[in-house]
Amino acid sequence: MVLSEKGSVTVFVSLMLTVILSLILTSLTAARTGAARAVLACAADETLFSLLGHYDRTLLEKYDLFAYDAGYGTDVYRPDALLGSLKEDMSHRTDDIRITAAALSGCTLMTDLSGRILADQAVRAAKDNALGEGLTAVSQLITGYADETAAAEKRAGEAEAAAEAAAAEIEQGQGAAGDNDGGDKAGAPGLPDAADNVEPAEAQRLRESAEAIRTLRQHTVLDFVCPEGAPSEQTCDPESLPGGRTLNRGFGTIDAGSDLTGADASLWFDAYLTDHFGSLTNPEGGDGLQYRLEQILFGKNSDRDNLSAVTTRLLLIREGLNIAAIRTQPALKTAVDSAAAGLAALLAAPYLEPVLLLFLTAGWAYAESLLDIRTLYRGESVPAVKTAENWQVSLDALPRLITDPDSLRKTSSGGLSYHDYLRLLLIACPMDDKISRCADMIEYGMRQSRPAFRLDHCLDAVSVTFTAATADHITLTVTRTDSYRTL
């Protein structure tokens, strides 16, 4: 091609170079912007990781939970201080990029979702620490025990009602017998005086056994079964705990956590509770509530009230199991049948024998149950199902249960301990109640050394948006999210 004008090649090349140079400069700017964005993203990741690295060490040491205290040791939730800290840390990591703003785009507190965030961490901690080793293998066995104890409680309730009715009927029978002294018996005309067939020593023994049952039912159960120095008289103020006040809440929930509705999750959570909270046989020590596992079960305001509630439940369970043992073990059944017949003869009222049988069966099971609980509260085990060999209180020894109960106790190598019974009671406790009271006791425990601590100030996850300006006056935005449960 022949160019008609001089300099046209120069103009053409200049134009081409301008386009090429623009392309190169644009590419360089894009590369610089991309590099700045990468630096900003890396700095944001490091900043969040550093933030989560400042977890509350006391909370971790005592309860195996990771959380960042956004109250900074005060009783005031301070997200502004959190953002200021994040922005300052971010600025130190981006020398050539100026951080212009930082904003929380979401955060999750330990008490969010009715405490499910805390419970999710607790379940993970139990698994990580192998607290529930073999838990899956024995879950069916534990559930079977739970079903058995529920049935025992029902039997005991029915027996208690029957025993009260029997006692009232016996009183009426004795009154009728007294009214008819010196004449024919109104309820049983023509019957011989059955009391004449009972030996004096046997009559005295039966009277003492019946009187012992009456006396035992009038005793204060808690004081009878507790070891020396128990129960604790410590109390707490429920209004100051998470379950009794309005809580701070996160927003833009980052991670709802795993499903906690299954039996598996409940058993893992129970394993966490039994390992991290004190009870009667393993009290907390120091100031404050000593029986915090019992508090999680029943939510009362004092150690005494919580232990009393546990005692009532254990008494029903053990009484139901012991009634079943009396009716199924031949030696025990023969003894109570003979005693009922003898007492009916002593009262000269054979028609009361079925009522007396109910009274003696329930009373004997009740006496054995008191000694069982006394044994449990001293850290020993009690067989779940009794036989004649490991039965502790004979009918003849009922009066001794009042004066010298420990002389009747038998040591058993197997069976269930107090802690095992608490696990069974935890299975029957609703999951929501356990989670709520667990949060209460964690905050309560932390406040023994840090009175301003509040669990609803503790972050589990955080999402932050950073805005920055490069040296080329380009505005960049990056959002990063991190959580203790995803580390």
RAMO-V218122 format. One record per run of one state. SS is the DSSP state (a for helix, b for strand, c for the rest). FROM is the first residue (numbers start at 1). TO is the last residue. If there is no record, write none. Layout:
BEGIN
SS,FROM,TO
SS,FROM,TO
END
This chain:
BEGIN
c,1,7
a,8,53
c,54,56
a,57,63
c,64,67
b,68,69
c,70,78
a,79,93
c,94,97
b,98,109
c,110,111
a,112,128
c,129,134
a,135,179
c,180,193
a,194,197
c,198,199
a,200,218
c,219,220
a,221,225
c,226,234
b,235,235
c,236,237
a,238,240
c,241,241
a,242,244
c,245,250
b,251,251
c,252,262
a,263,276
c,277,278
b,279,279
c,280,281
b,282,282
c,283,291
a,292,298
c,299,301
b,302,302
a,303,328
c,329,329
a,330,346
c,347,349
a,350,376
c,377,381
b,382,382
c,383,394
a,395,403
c,404,404
a,405,408
c,409,415
b,416,416
c,417,417
a,418,428
c,429,430
a,431,447
c,448,454
a,455,457
b,458,469
c,470,474
b,475,483
a,484,486
c,487,487
END
